[in-house]
Every structure is written in C-alpha cells, then in structure tokens.
C-alpha cells in the first residue's frame, strides 16, 4: 500500500509529540508507537511529553495568550480562515491518514476533514459576532451592558474515534475567542494530532503568530491528569467515555475550573408504523455500522412498533448481508476495523453478555480471519433482539452491535428511548406530524440531539453538539457554544453627576 500521504503531512518514522506551534521538542526518550488497525503495520512513533516539557508548553502558552487576546477577533478569524484553506489542500492526505490510523472508511475520513474545514468557516464568521447584550438600567443616566472576554488556556483531550474533527471544534472556536489551546490527542491515533499541528505550523509562521497559540502534548492518562489538575488551565474540554469524564469533571471541579464534557451515547431510533422504510434502512444501517460502531452518536437501539417489527427485522437482516467489510482505504468497503484488540475483546464480551441475559442473535457476529484481516481487528456487524432493561443494553458498547426491541404506543417508545443513563442523540422515523412533535416536545426525547427522519449519527457544525445525563452536558461546535470558551462581564457606566444606588438604597454622608 502506498503511503505517500504520510510524507505530504510531514510525518516521519519518529515524530515530536510536543509542540508549541512553531517549535517542537523531543527530549523524552519514551515513544508511543502507532499501529494501523487496517493491516497491523507500524505507521510511526510519537514522543511522549515529559512533565518538564509539559511545564514549558504551559508557560509558552501563557505568554502567547497575553498578546493573542489583544489581537482583534476578526484578525484572529483571518488566521483560522487560512488554516481552513490549508486543510482544503491537505484534505486527501489527512483524510487517508485518519482512515489508516483510526480505521474508519475513506469516505468518513474525508468527511471528518470536511468537518474541520466547515468549523473554520463557521469560526471566521463568528469572529465578527462575539456579541453581548445591552440592558436598561433602573438608575437614571446609567448604561448597563455585558461583554465577553477570553478565558486563557483551553485544554483539549480528544478521543480516537474522531482524531482530528473534535479538536478543531474546540481549537478553532477558542482561537477566534482569543484563547490559546493545549491539545492531548488520543494515544490510539497520535499521528493525526501531529499532522494537524504540522499543517497549522505553516499558517502560524507565515502570520508571525506568537509561539504557543496552539500546542500539542502526547501520552496516556497521566498527561491528561497534568491538564485536569492544572490551575493555569481554566477550561478542560474532554471527549471520551463516561468513566473518564467523571474523573475529569471531579478533578477540574475540585479546583473550581470549568469542564466541557462530550461523553458516551446510547442512541435509539424509534420506528413508527408511519415511517418511510427506505429512509429507515439507510439511517439505521449507517448509524449502526458507520465507523464500525465507534461513534458516540452510533445507533445502538431500534425501538420498533409491533405492527412493523417483522418487516423491519426482515429488511434489516437482508441489508446486513450486503455490507462489505475490509480495508477502509478501498472505497468499495462500507466498514473497516475496530481500533485495536482490546476493542475486539469488548465486542466479543458484549456478544456473550447478550446471550447470557436472554437476547437472541439475528445477524451473527464474530472476528474475521484470513487474507486482508491479518490485523485481527475486523469484526462482523451484529443484530440482536433484546429487552431495553438488559444490563448490556444500558451500557454503551463501542462496536457494531445493534439492538432491536418492540413497543406498543408512542408514549411507551419515548419512555424506552429515555430509559438509559446516557442522553446524546436520538431519532424518530415517522411521517406523522403529531408523533414528530411529541418526540421533540418537553415530554419527548431527553437527549441533546433529537432528529426526525434522519438517523442518530452525524451532525452539522452549525448546531451545538452535545448531550445530557451521563453524556456530560457539554456543547461544542455551532450555535452559541462559543460562550463556553469565554468569560462574561457585566458593565455599568454612570454618566450623571450623581451616584444613585440600585434598589433605591439611600446612603448620604
């Protein structure tokens, strides 16, 4: 397999895993080796950030912040615009790296880089719209208003399943808000992080941007602990498992810092008798098997009305037979591998748990072997009939396992949809306006994302992305998510010759 894309992205056999944007350091003698789940080959290595290097990064970022925050926001937006243009030039190479290092299909790899381009475009417009409100004061000859100021250093901890896009959601918004960022990419896809920094380096250097505006550090959870315990980082944005998120939230809260959490999902599609079955199949299958079931928005559950249950089950079983599993860089394949052997073991353990709890396997799973599957990370997407209360159903399994269950009334379906600890994405398939409106009402889905006639997986950057309950409550990307990266300040100006007090209080001397 030709890997010209590695060279185009400035990647070598050994790569510096610590960078302050304009300079890199590799004093650490410890390396993370990145093996592709596609073929098991060693792609390259990335140096682990030592505590000493981390301290240097933070001090450099602090210094950069003191000047970066003073640059007008539209000028900061211009830097982001140029980065978006560089991403356009590198879309093919970076998309291929995402596919090869993470294992998602090539189309999904390209799509992830497109998300980065889209968020750059969004951030450029946002750089001229960091608005505050003006309020009427109760005191005469007073003006009251609010404005937003940058926070400082934003710590970003990202997950392997979206190794580049989620960083950009945070970093590009943070940049136009006047913040600087320190990013710890997933140790399962570290080369993607280095590649993004290599591309950004060119833009920062050409614009004489202060060193430290965008930094990366690499390592396991210990490097993440450096960030979550660091009082110099007012905001930590963390994407990953609910278990990880609870640790980060508690640690950051203990120092009264802010955390923005994007955690697990247990997403369901409700299929009503009024649904268009063609839409149902496309939405359900892609949602369940896209990225080999390793999206936080992956469809885990289909809640199907009893009157159409057998029809959906039959069509779904037939559709699964058409799924092509193999090298994700081959555009003919729908599904690539899981990220590593640990994920494969979790997948197999989940299949065993389904059977032990009384579930029925409709589409058999298993690990694929033979030519093209030498990495041992390729598995078969599975479909099972279950009950919503099963313990295995209540937990998020990061694998292509889809659960089917029946319902009688729409109210029962919504209750089942909500009866899990997570609250990220949800969907209903129906042509009934009443059913759709109920699903979107306060009595409907309790998730941060609720869709009608599209699946649970995939989101546009224009809307705020995030969920409730054990999903963490954070919001990234579009809408007014930018407010998470800034601090609000209320200002009151007295332009009279007197000093009236609020609430009519009298205080005469």
MOZINOR-V53756 format. One record per residue. N is the residue number from 0. PHI is phi in whole degrees, 0 to 359 (* if undefined). OMEGA is omega in radians with two decimals (none if undefined). Layout:
BEGIN
[[N & PHI & OMEGA] [N & PHI & OMEGA]]
END
This chain:
BEGIN
[[0 & * & 3.10] [1 & 286 & -3.13] [2 & 238 & 3.11] [3 & 300 & -3.09] [4 & 296 & 3.11] [5 & 295 & 3.13] [6 & 295 & -3.13] [7 & 297 & -3.13] [8 & 266 & 3.11] [9 & 74 & -3.12] [10 & 269 & -3.11] [11 & 238 & 3.09] [12 & 296 & 3.07] [13 & 239 & -3.04] [14 & 238 & 3.08] [15 & 290 & -3.13] [16 & 263 & 3.10] [17 & 236 & -3.09] [18 & 213 & 3.07] [19 & 255 & 3.07] [20 & 97 & -3.13] [21 & 250 & 3.13] [22 & 227 & 3.08] [23 & 237 & 3.08] [24 & 225 & -3.12] [25 & 216 & 3.12] [26 & 288 & 3.11] [27 & 293 & 3.12] [28 & 264 & 3.13] [29 & 261 & -3.08] [30 & 230 & 2.95] [31 & 264 & 3.10] [32 & 265 & -3.11] [33 & 257 & 3.09] [34 & 256 & 3.14] [35 & 283 & 3.04] [36 & 288 & -3.12] [37 & 291 & -3.10] [38 & 226 & 3.12] [39 & 79 & -3.07] [40 & 281 & 3.05] [41 & 284 & -3.12] [42 & 277 & -3.10] [43 & 172 & 3.14] [44 & 232 & -3.13] [45 & 228 & -3.12] [46 & 292 & 3.11] [47 & 277 & 3.14] [48 & 283 & 3.10] [49 & 280 & 3.11] [50 & 299 & 3.13] [51 & 295 & 3.10] [52 & 294 & 3.12] [53 & 301 & 3.14] [54 & 300 & 3.12] [55 & 295 & 3.12] [56 & 299 & -3.09] [57 & 296 & 3.12] [58 & 295 & 3.10] [59 & 293 & 3.12] [60 & 295 & 3.11] [61 & 299 & 3.13] [62 & 296 & 3.14] [63 & 296 & -3.11] [64 & 300 & -3.09] [65 & 299 & 3.10] [66 & 258 & -3.11] [67 & 297 & -3.09] [68 & 294 & -3.11] [69 & 273 & 3.09] [70 & 285 & -3.14] [71 & 307 & -3.08] [72 & 306 & 3.10] [73 & 298 & 3.08] [74 & 289 & 3.05] [75 & 295 & 3.09] [76 & 298 & 3.12] [77 & 295 & 3.07] [78 & 297 & 3.13] [79 & 295 & 3.11] [80 & 300 & 3.14] [81 & 294 & 3.08] [82 & 295 & 3.07] [83 & 301 & 3.11] [84 & 294 & 3.10] [85 & 295 & 3.10] [86 & 295 & 3.07] [87 & 300 & -3.14] [88 & 290 & -3.08] [89 & 254 & -3.06] [90 & 303 & -3.11] [91 & 297 & -3.09] [92 & 294 & -3.12] [93 & 292 & 3.09] [94 & 298 & 3.11] [95 & 291 & 3.09] [96 & 295 & 3.11] [97 & 303 & -3.14] [98 & 297 & -3.05] [99 & 283 & -3.10] [100 & 277 & -3.10] [101 & 263 & 3.09] [102 & 108 & 3.12] [103 & 284 & -3.09] [104 & 299 & -3.10] [105 & 300 & 3.11] [106 & 299 & 3.11] [107 & 289 & 3.07] [108 & 297 & 3.08] [109 & 297 & 3.14] [110 & 297 & 3.13] [111 & 293 & 3.09] [112 & 293 & 3.09] [113 & 297 & 3.06] [114 & 300 & 3.10] [115 & 296 & 3.12] [116 & 297 & -3.13] [117 & 297 & -3.13] [118 & 290 & 3.04] [119 & 296 & 3.11] [120 & 300 & 3.14] [121 & 299 & -3.09] [122 & 294 & 3.11] [123 & 299 & 3.09] [124 & 296 & -3.13] [125 & 297 & -3.09] [126 & 298 & 3.07] [127 & 252 & -3.06] [128 & 224 & 3.11] [129 & 279 & -2.91] [130 & 276 & 2.98] [131 & 232 & -3.11] [132 & 265 & 2.97] [133 & 248 & -3.10] [134 & 244 & 3.07] [135 & 282 & 3.11] [136 & 274 & 3.07] [137 & 281 & -3.13] [138 & 263 & -3.12] [139 & 295 & 3.10] [140 & 59 & 3.06] [141 & 234 & 3.02] [142 & 238 & -3.11] [143 & 237 & 3.12] [144 & 206 & 3.09] [145 & 234 & 3.06] [146 & 221 & -3.07] [147 & 243 & -3.14] [148 & 239 & 3.12] [149 & 295 & -3.10] [150 & 273 & -3.03] [151 & 137 & 3.12] [152 & 271 & 3.04] [153 & 254 & 3.08] [154 & 272 & -3.09] [155 & 238 & 3.08] [156 & 244 & -3.05] [157 & 249 & -3.10] [158 & 257 & -3.05] [159 & 289 & -2.95] [160 & 288 & 2.99] [161 & 232 & -2.94] [162 & 289 & 3.14] [163 & 233 & -3.01] [164 & 296 & -3.06] [165 & 295 & 3.03] [166 & 302 & -3.09] [167 & 295 & 3.07] [168 & 307 & -3.12] [169 & 281 & -2.97] [170 & 293 & -3.10] [171 & 291 & 3.07] [172 & 293 & 3.13] [173 & 300 & -3.11] [174 & 298 & -3.12] [175 & 289 & 3.10] [176 & 283 & 3.13] [177 & 99 & 3.10] [178 & 273 & 2.93] [179 & 246 & -3.05] [180 & 228 & 3.00] [181 & 235 & -3.00] [182 & 247 & 2.95] [183 & 253 & 3.09] [184 & 293 & 3.07] [185 & 296 & 3.09] [186 & 292 & 3.09] [187 & 272 & 3.10] [188 & 213 & -3.02] [189 & 288 & -3.11] [190 & 293 & 3.09] [191 & 298 & 3.12] [192 & 294 & 3.12] [193 & 298 & -3.14] [194 & 298 & 3.12] [195 & 298 & 3.14] [196 & 291 & 3.10] [197 & 298 & -3.14] [198 & 292 & -3.13] [199 & 293 & -3.13] [200 & 307 & -3.11] [201 & 300 & -3.12] [202 & 290 & -3.12] [203 & 297 & -3.13] [204 & 295 & -3.11] [205 & 297 & -3.11] [206 & 260 & 3.13] [207 & 53 & 3.12] [208 & 286 & -3.14] [209 & 303 & 3.08] [210 & 299 & 3.10] [211 & 110 & 3.12] [212 & 294 & 3.09] [213 & 225 & -3.08] [214 & 237 & 2.99] [215 & 232 & 3.00] [216 & 229 & -3.08] [217 & 228 & 3.13] [218 & 153 & -3.13] [219 & 269 & -3.06] [220 & 299 & -3.12] [221 & 296 & 3.10] [222 & 293 & 3.05] [223 & 298 & 3.10] [224 & 293 & 3.07] [225 & 306 & -3.06] [226 & 287 & -3.05] [227 & 290 & 3.13] [228 & 263 & -3.02] [229 & 273 & -3.13] [230 & 293 & 3.13] [231 & 281 & 3.12] [232 & 249 & -3.06] [233 & 291 & -3.13] [234 & 227 & 3.02] [235 & 244 & 3.08] [236 & 258 & -3.04] [237 & 236 & 3.09] [238 & 242 & -3.13] [239 & 164 & -3.09] [240 & 284 & 3.08] [241 & 297 & 3.12] [242 & 302 & 3.12] [243 & 297 & -3.10] [244 & 298 & 3.12] [245 & 295 & 3.12] [246 & 293 & 3.13] [247 & 297 & -3.11] [248 & 300 & -3.12] [249 & 294 & -3.10] [250 & 293 & -3.13] [251 & 292 & 3.14] [252 & 295 & -3.12] [253 & 298 & 3.08] [254 & 255 & 3.12] [255 & 59 & 3.02] [256 & 269 & 3.11] [257 & 256 & 3.01] [258 & 230 & 3.08] [259 & 241 & -2.97] [260 & 247 & 3.01] [261 & 237 & -2.97] [262 & 245 & -2.96] [263 & 291 & 3.08] [264 & 229 & 3.09] [265 & 219 & -2.80] [266 & 277 & -3.09] [267 & 236 & 2.94] [268 & 245 & 3.03] [269 & 271 & -3.13] [270 & 248 & -3.08] [271 & 263 & 3.08] [272 & 296 & -3.11] [273 & 266 & -3.07] [274 & 277 & 3.00] [275 & 276 & -3.01] [276 & 295 & 3.09] [277 & 294 & 3.10] [278 & 292 & -3.14] [279 & 305 & -3.06] [280 & 297 & -3.11] [281 & 297 & -3.11] [282 & 296 & -3.08] [283 & 289 & -3.08] [284 & 291 & 3.12] [285 & 297 & -3.14] [286 & 300 & -3.08] [287 & 276 & -3.03] [288 & 251 & 3.10] [289 & 302 & -3.06] [290 & 56 & -3.12] [291 & 53 & 3.08] [292 & 74 & -3.05] [293 & 253 & 3.01] [294 & 258 & 3.04] [295 & 294 & 3.11] [296 & 261 & 3.14] [297 & 304 & 3.10] [298 & 284 & 3.14] [299 & 258 & -3.01] [300 & 227 & 2.95] [301 & 247 & 3.13] [302 & 256 & -2.88] [303 & 246 & 3.09] [304 & 297 & -3.05] [305 & 301 & -3.10] [306 & 286 & 3.14] [307 & 242 & -3.06] [308 & 300 & -3.09] [309 & 295 & 3.12] [310 & 295 & 3.14] [311 & 295 & -3.13] [312 & 299 & -3.13] [313 & 294 & -3.12] [314 & 292 & 3.14] [315 & 293 & 3.12] [316 & 300 & 3.11] [317 & 293 & -3.13] [318 & 296 & -3.12] [319 & 295 & 3.12] [320 & 290 & -3.11] [321 & 266 & -3.12] [322 & 288 & 3.11] [323 & 260 & -3.10] [324 & 248 & 3.14] [325 & 171 & -3.12] [326 & 308 & -3.06] [327 & 291 & 3.10] [328 & 283 & 3.01] [329 & 272 & -3.05] [330 & 297 & 3.12] [331 & 282 & -3.11] [332 & 270 & 3.14] [333 & 274 & -2.97] [334 & 230 & 3.05] [335 & 259 & -3.08] [336 & 273 & 2.88] [337 & 288 & -3.00] [338 & 293 & -3.11] [339 & 198 & -3.09] [340 & 293 & 3.10] [341 & 299 & 3.11] [342 & 294 & 3.09] [343 & 297 & 3.14] [344 & 295 & 3.09] [345 & 297 & 3.09] [346 & 299 & -3.13] [347 & 294 & 3.11] [348 & 296 & 3.11] [349 & 292 & 3.09] [350 & 297 & 3.10] [351 & 295 & -3.12] [352 & 295 & 3.11] [353 & 301 & -3.11] [354 & 294 & -3.11] [355 & 295 & -3.12] [356 & 274 & 3.08] [357 & 104 & 3.11] [358 & 287 & -3.14] [359 & 244 & 3.14] [360 & 280 & 3.12] [361 & 265 & 3.07] [362 & 242 & -3.01] [363 & 293 & 3.08] [364 & 264 & 3.12] [365 & 137 & 3.13] [366 & 268 & 3.14] [367 & 274 & -3.13] [368 & 230 & 3.10] [369 & 105 & -3.08] [370 & 298 & -3.13] [371 & 91 & -3.11] [372 & 241 & -3.01] [373 & 296 & -3.11] [374 & 292 & -3.13] [375 & 77 & -3.07] [376 & 251 & -3.13] [377 & 268 & -3.14] [378 & 229 & 3.13] [379 & 271 & 3.01] [380 & 301 & -3.01] [381 & 238 & 3.05] [382 & 234 & -3.11] [383 & 221 & 3.01] [384 & 271 & -3.06] [385 & 216 & 2.96] [386 & 248 & -3.04] [387 & 299 & -3.06] [388 & 278 & 3.13] [389 & 305 & -3.13] [390 & 300 & -3.11] [391 & 294 & 3.13] [392 & 285 & -3.12] [393 & 287 & 3.14] [394 & 256 & 3.09] [395 & 279 & 3.04] [396 & 251 & -3.09] [397 & 278 & -3.08] [398 & 197 & -3.09] [399 & 280 & 3.08] [400 & 241 & -3.10] [401 & 246 & -3.13] [402 & 258 & 3.10] [403 & 248 & 3.10] [404 & 209 & -3.07] [405 & 259 & 2.97] [406 & 217 & -3.14] [407 & 255 & -3.11] [408 & 241 & -3.13] [409 & 296 & 3.10] [410 & 296 & 3.10] [411 & 295 & -3.13] [412 & 297 & 3.14] [413 & 296 & 3.13] [414 & 297 & 3.10] [415 & 294 & 3.11] [416 & 304 & -3.06] [417 & 277 & -3.01] [418 & 275 & 3.00] [419 & 219 & -3.10] [420 & 291 & -3.05] [421 & 267 & -3.11] [422 & 210 & -3.09] [423 & 270 & -3.02] [424 & 238 & -3.12] [425 & 205 & -3.14] [426 & 205 & 3.00] [427 & 228 & 3.08] [428 & 253 & -3.10] [429 & 197 & 2.98] [430 & 257 & 3.12] [431 & 270 & 3.12] [432 & 297 & -3.12] [433 & 297 & 3.14] [434 & 295 & -3.14] [435 & 296 & -3.11] [436 & 293 & 3.09] [437 & 298 & -3.11] [438 & 297 & -3.09] [439 & 270 & -3.08] [440 & 278 & 3.10] [441 & 296 & 3.11] [442 & 268 & -3.07] [443 & 258 & -3.08] [444 & 300 & 3.11] [445 & 261 & -3.09] [446 & 269 & 3.08] [447 & 290 & 3.12] [448 & 235 & 3.11] [449 & 224 & -3.04] [450 & 244 & 3.04] [451 & 238 & 3.10] [452 & 62 & 2.82] [453 & 222 & -3.08] [454 & 283 & -3.14] [455 & 275 & -2.98] [456 & 263 & 3.13] [457 & 97 & -3.13] [458 & 212 & 3.08] [459 & 274 & -3.05] [460 & 287 & 3.14] [461 & 291 & 3.14] [462 & 260 & 3.09] [463 & 293 & -3.09] [464 & 255 & 3.08] [465 & 160 & -3.07] [466 & 215 & -3.05] [467 & 251 & 3.12] [468 & 55 & -3.08] [469 & 285 & 3.01] [470 & 282 & 2.93] [471 & 110 & 3.08] [472 & 84 & -3.12] [473 & 283 & 3.06] [474 & 224 & 3.12] [475 & 237 & 2.99] [476 & 78 & -2.90] [477 & 273 & -3.09] [478 & 55 & 3.14] [479 & 255 & 3.11] [480 & 300 & 3.13] [481 & 301 & -3.09] [482 & 296 & 3.12] [483 & 294 & -3.06] [484 & 261 & -3.11] [485 & 224 & 3.07] [486 & 247 & -3.11] [487 & 270 & 3.10] [488 & 231 & 3.08] [489 & 265 & -3.09] [490 & 240 & 3.05] [491 & 232 & -3.12] [492 & 244 & 3.09] [493 & 260 & 3.12] [494 & 249 & 3.08] [495 & 259 & 3.10] [496 & 260 & 3.13] [497 & 238 & 3.12] [498 & 231 & 3.08] [499 & 291 & 3.14] [500 & 263 & 3.12] [501 & 293 & -3.13] [502 & 61 & 3.09] [503 & 71 & -3.11] [504 & 294 & 3.12] [505 & 256 & 3.11] [506 & 212 & -3.07] [507 & 257 & 3.08] [508 & 249 & none]]
END
